[in-house]
Amino acid sequence: MKESDIIVIGGGPAGYVAAIRAAQLGARVVLIEEKKLGGTCINHGCIPTKFLIHNLSLCNSHINTVSRNDGVMFDFRLDYQGLQNRKKDIITAGVTGIRGLLKSNNVELINARAVLRSPRVVEIVFSSGDTDKISSPRIIIATGSQPAPLPVPGANAADVLNYESLLDLTRSPGGLGIIGGGVVGVEMANIFKQMGCRVAIFEMMPRLLPGLDADLVSVLVESLEHAEVQIFTGVVVEQILDSEVGKTIVFSNKQGTSRLDVGHVAVCVGQKPNINGLGLNECGIEIDKGSIRVDSKMQTSIPGIFAAGDVVGGAMLAHVAFAQGRIAAENALGKESQFSSRIIPQCIYTSPEIASIGLDETTALSQGYQVKIGRFPFFANSMAAIHEDTRGFVKIVTDLKYGQVLGVQVIGAGASHLIGEAAVAVKLEATIDEIIDVIHPHPSFTEAFWEAALDVKHESIHFPSQGKQ
């Protein structure tokens, strides 16, 4: 039987990072991936969606703004097939890049399905039906997740889409009903509205993006409604029917039952960890609410077996998977590394962008903190004015007693870039005074973070602070 120092099952963000890190630490590594390297992130999630968002934003924002304000006229059209072809090129380049990284780190890559036969033996099942076995004292499970199903009549029909199949359409849908108003749902709404589709969002909770700071959500909702996206919150989807226009969504709320013709339907109600068929029960690996239970070292209930990424539940984000994959590999090979959910940045690539880190105001208050808030609007920021997108603001939540930065929420252009500085501040338990003492470049979006810090002390320079009369 073939032996390895460490086996990694799954080649997505958690798996390939774990494999590379283990190789850096001197281990002989075997990485087993059944489908495509890069997982959901590169093939169906982060990369293709952000590519589409970026290019559609160029067409629908910058060009229109120049045309409107400067008298310069453009005659352009959306080449949907061209976008799809370029998207595929970028995905292929990303997968090729990961393959090259694995090769340069001497990671052995096996394209097959993996099944745990014992806590130390993995069976490899090839597409041909042939099998083999590898033994190792260390195993990392990083099999990712898949779109969660919607348990309502009609939702399992072949022509009902999820975000993966939605992104692979060969032509733009004329009308689209998106079930689920979470991160994926609002990002898909943003993409397809900019393609000229009629878009409606259906969300069971009282508002979009449940759990996110309400101030951020209100700005996003205003932007979506301005773009004529229909938003139905506090509704339950009862049925999806075939109709003359394509699909009809039957939904209900306290007022009764309604119907909306939408053409196409996309189910975006979250992710489900890929745990079936891995042999977890046979090995005694504990499962908690459909995901693999791990400790802060990413170790499962079985010593020597670790898990990382979407398969362990929690925040199913690629950058979380990167961190967990690295931590799992280090602990598997004798180092002491800990994962903390306190410092996870979240980015939502809508228009405008949303990003957050740490505690929002409501959560901080519920945890017993006395808080002090600082805000700065992007309409008072020079770089936002240059980019002609002044929507949104930066909001900093601090502990009144010590001035510690507890959390930061941003909505506006460049939010996903700005949150990196905030993540460092939260991680290092920085105080407002320490943020204020950092000289920020001008003009830049990061000045808004500095000005929001100043506003905590009622000292904002380029916008009247809350404490000024």
FIGU-485209 format. One line per field, with one value per residue (C-alpha): residue number from 1; residue in three letters; chain; z, x, y. Coordinates in steps of 0.25 Angstrom, whole numbers, plus 2048, in hexadecimal, padded with zeros to 3 digits. Layout:
<atoms>
i [NUM, ...]
aa [ALA, ...]
ch [A, ...]
up [Z, ...]
east [X, ...]
north [Y, ...]
</atoms>
This chain:
<atoms>
i [1, 2, 3, 4, 5, 6, 7, 8, 9, 10, 11, 12, 13, 14, 15, 16, 17, 18, 19, 20, 21, 22, 23, 24, 25, 26, 27, 28, 29, 30, 31, 32, 33, 34, 35, 36, 37, 38, 39, 40, 41, 42, 43, 44, 45, 46, 47, 48, 49, 50, 51, 52, 53, 54, 55, 56, 57, 58, 59, 60, 61, 62, 63, 64, 65, 66, 67, 68, 69, 70, 71, 72, 73, 74, 75, 76, 77, 78, 79, 80, 81, 82, 83, 84, 85, 86, 87, 88, 89, 90, 91, 92, 93, 94, 95, 96, 97, 98, 99, 100, 101, 102, 103, 104, 105, 106, 107, 108, 109, 110, 111, 112, 113, 114, 115, 116, 117, 118, 119, 120, 121, 122, 123, 124, 125, 126, 127, 128, 129, 130, 131, 132, 133, 134, 135, 136, 137, 138, 139, 140, 141, 142, 143, 144, 145, 146, 147, 148, 149, 150, 151, 152, 153, 154, 155, 156, 157, 158, 159, 160, 161, 162, 163, 164, 165, 166, 167, 168, 169, 170, 171, 172, 173, 174, 175, 176, 177, 178, 179, 180, 181, 182, 183, 184, 185, 186, 187, 188, 189, 190, 191, 192, 193, 194, 195, 196, 197, 198, 199, 200, 201, 202, 203, 204, 205, 206, 207, 208, 209, 210, 211, 212, 213, 214, 215, 216, 217, 218, 219, 220, 221, 222, 223, 224, 225, 226, 227, 228, 229, 230, 231, 232, 233, 234, 235, 236, 237, 238, 239, 240, 241, 242, 243, 244, 245, 246, 247, 248, 249, 250, 251, 252, 253, 254, 255, 256, 257, 258, 259, 260, 261, 262, 263, 264, 265, 266, 267, 268, 269, 270, 271, 272, 273, 274, 275, 276, 277, 278, 279, 280, 281, 282, 283, 284, 285, 286, 287, 288, 289, 290, 291, 292, 293, 294, 295, 296, 297, 298, 299, 300, 301, 302, 303, 304, 305, 306, 307, 308, 309, 310, 311, 312, 313, 314, 315, 316, 317, 318, 319, 320, 321, 322, 323, 324, 325, 326, 327, 328, 329, 330, 331, 332, 333, 334, 335, 336, 337, 338, 339, 340, 341, 342, 343, 344, 345, 346, 347, 348, 349, 350, 351, 352, 353, 354, 355, 356, 357, 358, 359, 360, 361, 362, 363, 364, 365, 366, 367, 368, 369, 370, 371, 372, 373, 374, 375, 376, 377, 378, 379, 380, 381, 382, 383, 384, 385, 386, 387, 388, 389, 390, 391, 392, 393, 394, 395, 396, 397, 398, 399, 400, 401, 402, 403, 404, 405, 406, 407, 408, 409, 410, 411, 412, 413, 414, 415, 416, 417, 418, 419, 420, 421, 422, 423, 424, 425, 426, 427, 428, 429, 430, 431, 432, 433, 434, 435, 436, 437, 438, 439, 440, 441, 442, 443, 444, 445, 446, 447, 448, 449, 450, 451, 452, 453, 454, 455, 456, 457, 458, 459, 460, 461, 462, 463, 464, 465, 466, 467, 468, 469]
aa [MET, LYS, GLU, SER, ASP, ILE, ILE, VAL, ILE, GLY, GLY, GLY, PRO, ALA, GLY, TYR, VAL, ALA, ALA, ILE, ARG, ALA, ALA, GLN, LEU, GLY, ALA, ARG, VAL, VAL, LEU, ILE, GLU, GLU, LYS, LYS, LEU, GLY, GLY, THR, CYS, ILE, ASN, HIS, GLY, CYS, ILE, PRO, THR, LYS, PHE, LEU, ILE, HIS, ASN, LEU, SER, LEU, CYS, ASN, SER, HIS, ILE, ASN, THR, VAL, SER, ARG, ASN, ASP, GLY, VAL, MET, PHE, ASP, PHE, ARG, LEU, ASP, TYR, GLN, GLY, LEU, GLN, ASN, ARG, LYS, LYS, ASP, ILE, ILE, THR, ALA, GLY, VAL, THR, GLY, ILE, ARG, GLY, LEU, LEU, LYS, SER, ASN, ASN, VAL, GLU, LEU, ILE, ASN, ALA, ARG, ALA, VAL, LEU, ARG, SER, PRO, ARG, VAL, VAL, GLU, ILE, VAL, PHE, SER, SER, GLY, ASP, THR, ASP, LYS, ILE, SER, SER, PRO, ARG, ILE, ILE, ILE, ALA, THR, GLY, SER, GLN, PRO, ALA, PRO, LEU, PRO, VAL, PRO, GLY, ALA, ASN, ALA, ALA, ASP, VAL, LEU, ASN, TYR, GLU, SER, LEU, LEU, ASP, LEU, THR, ARG, SER, PRO, GLY, GLY, LEU, GLY, ILE, ILE, GLY, GLY, GLY, VAL, VAL, GLY, VAL, GLU, MET, ALA, ASN, ILE, PHE, LYS, GLN, MET, GLY, CYS, ARG, VAL, ALA, ILE, PHE, GLU, MET, MET, PRO, ARG, LEU, LEU, PRO, GLY, LEU, ASP, ALA, ASP, LEU, VAL, SER, VAL, LEU, VAL, GLU, SER, LEU, GLU, HIS, ALA, GLU, VAL, GLN, ILE, PHE, THR, GLY, VAL, VAL, VAL, GLU, GLN, ILE, LEU, ASP, SER, GLU, VAL, GLY, LYS, THR, ILE, VAL, PHE, SER, ASN, LYS, GLN, GLY, THR, SER, ARG, LEU, ASP, VAL, GLY, HIS, VAL, ALA, VAL, CYS, VAL, GLY, GLN, LYS, PRO, ASN, ILE, ASN, GLY, LEU, GLY, LEU, ASN, GLU, CYS, GLY, ILE, GLU, ILE, ASP, LYS, GLY, SER, ILE, ARG, VAL, ASP, SER, LYS, MET, GLN, THR, SER, ILE, PRO, GLY, ILE, PHE, ALA, ALA, GLY, ASP, VAL, VAL, GLY, GLY, ALA, MET, LEU, ALA, HIS, VAL, ALA, PHE, ALA, GLN, GLY, ARG, ILE, ALA, ALA, GLU, ASN, ALA, LEU, GLY, LYS, GLU, SER, GLN, PHE, SER, SER, ARG, ILE, ILE, PRO, GLN, CYS, ILE, TYR, THR, SER, PRO, GLU, ILE, ALA, SER, ILE, GLY, LEU, ASP, GLU, THR, THR, ALA, LEU, SER, GLN, GLY, TYR, GLN, VAL, LYS, ILE, GLY, ARG, PHE, PRO, PHE, PHE, ALA, ASN, SER, MET, ALA, ALA, ILE, HIS, GLU, ASP, THR, ARG, GLY, PHE, VAL, LYS, ILE, VAL, THR, ASP, LEU, LYS, TYR, GLY, GLN, VAL, LEU, GLY, VAL, GLN, VAL, ILE, GLY, ALA, GLY, ALA, SER, HIS, LEU, ILE, GLY, GLU, ALA, ALA, VAL, ALA, VAL, LYS, LEU, GLU, ALA, THR, ILE, ASP, GLU, ILE, ILE, ASP, VAL, ILE, HIS, PRO, HIS, PRO, SER, PHE, THR, GLU, ALA, PHE, TRP, GLU, ALA, ALA, LEU, ASP, VAL, LYS, HIS, GLU, SER, ILE, HIS, PHE, PRO, SER, GLN, GLY, LYS, GLN]
ch [A, A, A, A, A, A, A, A, A, A, A, A, A, A, A, A, A, A, A, A, A, A, A, A, A, A, A, A, A, A, A, A, A, A, A, A, A, A, A, A, A, A, A, A, A, A, A, A, A, A, A, A, A, A, A, A, A, A, A, A, A, A, A, A, A, A, A, A, A, A, A, A, A, A, A, A, A, A, A, A, A, A, A, A, A, A, A, A, A, A, A, A, A, A, A, A, A, A, A, A, A, A, A, A, A, A, A, A, A, A, A, A, A, A, A, A, A, A, A, A, A, A, A, A, A, A, A, A, A, A, A, A, A, A, A, A, A, A, A, A, A, A, A, A, A, A, A, A, A, A, A, A, A, A, A, A, A, A, A, A, A, A, A, A, A, A, A, A, A, A, A, A, A, A, A, A, A, A, A, A, A, A, A, A, A, A, A, A, A, A, A, A, A, A, A, A, A, A, A, A, A, A, A, A, A, A, A, A, A, A, A, A, A, A, A, A, A, A, A, A, A, A, A, A, A, A, A, A, A, A, A, A, A, A, A, A, A, A, A, A, A, A, A, A, A, A, A, A, A, A, A, A, A, A, A, A, A, A, A, A, A, A, A, A, A, A, A, A, A, A, A, A, A, A, A, A, A, A, A, A, A, A, A, A, A, A, A, A, A, A, A, A, A, A, A, A, A, A, A, A, A, A, A, A, A, A, A, A, A, A, A, A, A, A, A, A, A, A, A, A, A, A, A, A, A, A, A, A, A, A, A, A, A, A, A, A, A, A, A, A, A, A, A, A, A, A, A, A, A, A, A, A, A, A, A, A, A, A, A, A, A, A, A, A, A, A, A, A, A, A, A, A, A, A, A, A, A, A, A, A, A, A, A, A, A, A, A, A, A, A, A, A, A, A, A, A, A, A, A, A, A, A, A, A, A, A, A, A, A, A, A, A, A, A, A, A, A, A, A, A, A, A, A, A, A, A, A, A, A, A, A, A, A, A, A, A, A, A, A, A, A, A, A, A, A, A, A, A, A, A, A, A, A, A, A, A, A, A, A, A, A, A, A, A, A, A, A, A, A]
up [800, 7FC, 808, 80A, 815, 813, 80A, 807, 801, 7F9, 7F0, 7F3, 7FB, 808, 801, 7F8, 802, 80D, 803, 7FF, 80E, 812, 806, 80B, 819, 812, 811, 806, 801, 7F9, 7F5, 7F0, 7E8, 7E1, 7D8, 7D5, 7DD, 7E3, 7E8, 7E8, 7EA, 7DC, 7D4, 7D9, 7E3, 7E7, 7DA, 7CF, 7D7, 7DA, 7CB, 7C7, 7D1, 7CD, 7BE, 7C0, 7C9, 7BE, 7B4, 7BD, 7C6, 7C1, 7B2, 7B5, 7BF, 7B5, 7AA, 7B3, 7B9, 7AE, 7A2, 79C, 796, 795, 78D, 794, 796, 79F, 799, 7A2, 79B, 79B, 7AA, 7AC, 7A3, 7AB, 7B8, 7B4, 7B1, 7BE, 7C5, 7BD, 7C0, 7CF, 7CF, 7C7, 7D1, 7DD, 7D5, 7D3, 7E2, 7E6, 7DC, 7E1, 7EF, 7EB, 7EF, 7E9, 7E2, 7E0, 7D8, 7DF, 7EA, 7F8, 803, 811, 814, 822, 829, 822, 814, 808, 7FD, 7EF, 7E5, 7D7, 7CC, 7C5, 7D1, 7D5, 7E4, 7EC, 7FB, 802, 810, 819, 827, 824, 81B, 818, 813, 80A, 801, 801, 7FF, 7F5, 7F3, 7FD, 7F8, 7FA, 7FF, 7F8, 7EC, 7DF, 7E4, 7DF, 7D1, 7C7, 7C2, 7D0, 7D1, 7DD, 7DD, 7D6, 7CA, 7CA, 7C7, 7BC, 7B4, 7A5, 7A4, 7AD, 7B3, 7B1, 7BF, 7CB, 7D9, 7E3, 7F0, 7FB, 7FF, 805, 800, 7F3, 7F0, 7F1, 7E9, 7DE, 7DE, 7DC, 7D0, 7C8, 7CA, 7C4, 7B8, 7B6, 7BD, 7C4, 7D2, 7DF, 7EC, 7F6, 804, 810, 81B, 81D, 815, 80C, 811, 81F, 829, 822, 828, 825, 821, 816, 811, 810, 806, 7FE, 7FD, 7F9, 7EE, 7E9, 7E9, 7E1, 7D7, 7D7, 7DD, 7E4, 7F2, 7FA, 809, 814, 809, 808, 7FA, 7F9, 7EB, 7DE, 7D2, 7C3, 7BC, 7AE, 7B1, 7B7, 7C6, 7D0, 7DF, 7E9, 7F6, 803, 80F, 819, 80F, 807, 7FB, 7EE, 7E1, 7D8, 7CA, 7CA, 7BD, 7C4, 7D3, 7DA, 7E8, 7F1, 7FF, 804, 804, 808, 80D, 804, 80E, 808, 803, 80A, 814, 820, 828, 826, 82C, 838, 833, 83A, 832, 838, 830, 823, 824, 829, 838, 83A, 846, 844, 83F, 834, 839, 839, 843, 83E, 841, 835, 82C, 829, 821, 81B, 813, 80F, 814, 823, 821, 827, 81E, 810, 80A, 802, 80B, 817, 80F, 80C, 81B, 820, 816, 81A, 829, 827, 820, 82A, 836, 82E, 82D, 83C, 83C, 845, 83D, 841, 839, 83E, 838, 83E, 833, 826, 81C, 814, 806, 7FE, 7EF, 7ED, 7E7, 7F0, 7F7, 805, 80F, 81E, 829, 838, 83F, 83A, 843, 847, 84A, 852, 85B, 85D, 862, 86D, 866, 868, 85A, 853, 844, 839, 82B, 81E, 811, 804, 7FE, 806, 801, 7F5, 7EF, 7EF, 7E8, 7DE, 7DB, 7DB, 7E4, 7F2, 7F7, 805, 812, 81B, 829, 835, 842, 84E, 85D, 864, 870, 869, 85B, 855, 847, 848, 83A, 82D, 822, 814, 809, 7FC, 7F1, 7F5, 802, 7FF, 7FF, 80A, 814, 814, 81D, 826, 827, 82C, 836, 83C, 83C, 844, 84D, 848, 84E, 848, 84B, 844, 838, 838, 83A, 82D, 821, 816, 807, 800, 7F7, 7FB, 800, 80C, 811, 814, 81E, 825, 825, 82B, 836, 838, 839, 845, 84C, 845, 83E, 82F, 826, 818, 81E, 82A, 835, 83D, 84A, 842, 843]
east [800, 805, 809, 809, 80C, 7FF, 7F3, 7EA, 7DC, 7D7, 7DE, 7D6, 7DB, 7DD, 7E2, 7ED, 7F2, 7F3, 7FB, 804, 806, 809, 813, 81A, 81B, 823, 818, 815, 807, 7FC, 7F1, 7E4, 7DA, 7CE, 7CA, 7D1, 7DC, 7D8, 7CB, 7BE, 7C7, 7CE, 7C4, 7B6, 7B8, 7C1, 7C9, 7BE, 7B4, 7BE, 7C3, 7B5, 7B2, 7BF, 7BC, 7AD, 7B1, 7BA, 7AF, 7A3, 7AA, 7B7, 7B3, 7A5, 7AA, 7B4, 7AA, 7A0, 7A9, 7B4, 7AC, 7B4, 7AB, 7AD, 7A6, 7A9, 7A1, 7A3, 7AA, 7A4, 7AC, 7B8, 7B7, 7B5, 7C1, 7CA, 7C5, 7C9, 7D6, 7D8, 7D3, 7DD, 7E9, 7E5, 7E4, 7F1, 7F8, 7F4, 7F9, 806, 807, 805, 80F, 81A, 817, 818, 80A, 805, 7F7, 7EE, 7E1, 7D7, 7CD, 7D2, 7CB, 7D0, 7D1, 7D7, 7DD, 7EA, 7E6, 7E0, 7DA, 7DC, 7D1, 7D4, 7CA, 7CD, 7C9, 7D7, 7DB, 7E7, 7EB, 7F4, 7F7, 7FC, 7FC, 7F6, 7EA, 7E3, 7D5, 7D2, 7C6, 7BF, 7B0, 7A5, 799, 78E, 781, 774, 769, 75D, 755, 75B, 769, 76F, 76B, 777, 775, 775, 783, 78D, 798, 7A2, 798, 794, 7A2, 7A3, 797, 79B, 792, 78C, 77F, 774, 76E, 773, 76D, 778, 774, 77D, 781, 78E, 79C, 79B, 78D, 790, 79D, 795, 78A, 795, 79B, 78F, 788, 795, 793, 785, 77D, 770, 774, 76C, 771, 769, 76E, 768, 76E, 768, 774, 77F, 78C, 787, 792, 799, 799, 78B, 792, 799, 78D, 785, 78F, 78F, 780, 77F, 789, 782, 774, 77A, 77F, 770, 773, 767, 769, 75F, 763, 75C, 757, 756, 758, 74D, 74E, 755, 74C, 74F, 747, 746, 752, 75B, 759, 74F, 753, 747, 74A, 743, 744, 73B, 732, 730, 735, 73A, 740, 74B, 74F, 75E, 763, 76E, 770, 77E, 77E, 789, 785, 793, 79E, 79E, 7AB, 7B0, 7B0, 7A9, 7B0, 7BD, 7BD, 7BC, 7B2, 7BA, 7C6, 7BF, 7C0, 7B6, 7AC, 7A5, 799, 79E, 7AC, 7B9, 7BB, 7C9, 7D1, 7D8, 7E4, 7DB, 7DC, 7D0, 7CC, 7D6, 7E5, 7ED, 7E1, 7DE, 7D4, 7D4, 7CB, 7BC, 7BB, 7BC, 7B1, 7B1, 7B6, 7B7, 7C0, 7CD, 7D6, 7D1, 7D4, 7E2, 7E5, 7DF, 7E6, 7F3, 7F0, 7EC, 7F9, 801, 7FB, 7FB, 80A, 80D, 80B, 802, 7F8, 7EA, 7DE, 7D6, 7C9, 7CA, 7D2, 7CB, 7C8, 7BC, 7BB, 7AE, 7B1, 7A4, 7A3, 7A7, 7B0, 7AF, 7B9, 7BA, 7C3, 7C1, 7B4, 7AA, 7A3, 797, 7A0, 7A9, 79E, 798, 7A6, 7A6, 7AF, 7AD, 7AF, 7B3, 7B1, 7B8, 7B3, 7B8, 7B0, 7B7, 7B1, 7BB, 7C7, 7CF, 7D2, 7C3, 7C0, 7CB, 7C5, 7B7, 7B1, 7AF, 7A5, 7A6, 7AF, 7B9, 7B4, 7BE, 7B9, 7C1, 7C2, 7BF, 7C8, 7D5, 7D2, 7D5, 7D0, 7C5, 7C1, 7C0, 7B5, 7B6, 7AD, 7B2, 7BC, 7C9, 7C3, 7CA, 7D7, 7D5, 7D1, 7DF, 7E4, 7D8, 7DB, 7E9, 7E4, 7DA, 7E4, 7EE, 7E4, 7E7, 7E2, 7DB, 7E7, 7F1, 7E8, 7E8, 7F7, 7F9, 7FC, 7F2, 7F5, 7ED, 7E5, 7E1, 7D5, 7DD, 7DB, 7CD, 7D1, 7DA, 7CF, 7C5, 7D0, 7D1, 7C1, 7C1, 7C8, 7C0, 7CC, 7C9, 7D0, 7C8, 7BA, 7B3, 7B5, 7A9, 7AE, 7AF, 7A3]
north [800, 80E, 817, 826, 830, 837, 835, 841, 83D, 849, 853, 860, 86C, 864, 857, 85D, 867, 85C, 853, 85F, 862, 854, 853, 85F, 859, 84D, 843, 839, 83D, 837, 83F, 838, 840, 83A, 845, 852, 859, 866, 861, 86A, 877, 876, 86E, 873, 87E, 889, 88A, 889, 892, 89D, 89C, 89F, 8A9, 8B1, 8B1, 8B4, 8BF, 8C5, 8C5, 8CA, 8D3, 8DA, 8DB, 8E0, 8EA, 8EF, 8F0, 8F7, 901, 904, 904, 8F8, 8EE, 8DF, 8D4, 8C7, 8BA, 8AF, 8A3, 898, 88C, 894, 896, 888, 884, 88E, 888, 87A, 87F, 885, 879, 870, 879, 878, 869, 868, 872, 869, 85C, 863, 867, 859, 854, 85E, 859, 84B, 848, 83B, 83E, 832, 834, 82B, 829, 827, 81E, 81C, 80D, 80F, 81B, 818, 812, 81A, 812, 819, 816, 81A, 81E, 811, 809, 805, 806, 808, 80B, 815, 815, 821, 825, 832, 835, 843, 843, 84F, 84B, 858, 85A, 85A, 863, 85F, 85A, 861, 858, 85D, 858, 85B, 85F, 852, 853, 852, 861, 867, 86D, 86E, 878, 86E, 86C, 87A, 87F, 874, 879, 87B, 887, 891, 88E, 898, 897, 891, 88E, 88B, 884, 888, 896, 892, 895, 88C, 891, 8A0, 89E, 896, 8A1, 8AC, 8A4, 8A1, 8AE, 8B4, 8AB, 8B1, 8A6, 8A8, 8A3, 8A0, 89B, 893, 892, 88B, 894, 8A2, 8A9, 8A5, 8A1, 89C, 89E, 8A9, 8B8, 8BE, 8CB, 8C4, 8BC, 8C9, 8CF, 8C3, 8C1, 8D0, 8CD, 8C0, 8C7, 8D2, 8C8, 8C3, 8B5, 8B0, 8AC, 8A3, 8A1, 899, 890, 881, 87B, 870, 86B, 86D, 86A, 869, 874, 87B, 884, 879, 879, 87E, 880, 87E, 884, 888, 892, 897, 89E, 891, 88A, 890, 88C, 893, 88F, 88F, 887, 880, 87C, 87B, 875, 87B, 877, 873, 868, 85A, 853, 848, 83C, 831, 825, 828, 81D, 827, 81F, 812, 819, 81F, 82D, 836, 83E, 84B, 850, 84B, 84F, 849, 84D, 852, 859, 866, 85E, 859, 84B, 842, 838, 82E, 832, 833, 837, 846, 84D, 85B, 864, 864, 855, 85A, 864, 872, 87D, 876, 880, 87E, 886, 87E, 871, 877, 879, 86C, 864, 86A, 868, 85A, 857, 85D, 856, 849, 84A, 84E, 85D, 865, 86D, 872, 877, 882, 886, 894, 89A, 895, 8A0, 89F, 8A5, 8A6, 8AA, 8B2, 8C0, 8C6, 8BC, 8B8, 8B4, 8B1, 8AC, 8A9, 8AE, 8B7, 8C0, 8B7, 8AB, 8B4, 8B9, 8AB, 8A6, 8B1, 8BB, 8CA, 8CF, 8DB, 8DD, 8E4, 8E6, 8ED, 8EE, 8EB, 8F8, 8FF, 8F7, 8FC, 8EF, 8EB, 8F8, 8F5, 8E7, 8EE, 8E4, 8EB, 8E1, 8DB, 8DE, 8D8, 8D5, 8D1, 8CB, 8CD, 8C9, 8D6, 8D2, 8CF, 8D5, 8C7, 8C5, 8BA, 8BA, 8C1, 8C1, 8C7, 8C9, 8D0, 8D0, 8C8, 8C3, 8B5, 8BC, 8C5, 8BA, 8B4, 8C0, 8BE, 8AF, 8B2, 8BC, 8B2, 8A7, 8B0, 8B5, 8C3, 8D0, 8DC, 8E4, 8DA, 8DB, 8EA, 8EB, 8E3, 8EC, 8E8, 8EB, 8F6, 8F5, 8E7, 8DF, 8DB, 8EA, 8E7, 8DC, 8E7, 8F1, 8E7, 8E5, 8F4, 8F5, 8EB, 8F7, 902, 906, 903, 90D, 90C, 90A, 910, 906, 901, 909, 916, 920]
</atoms>
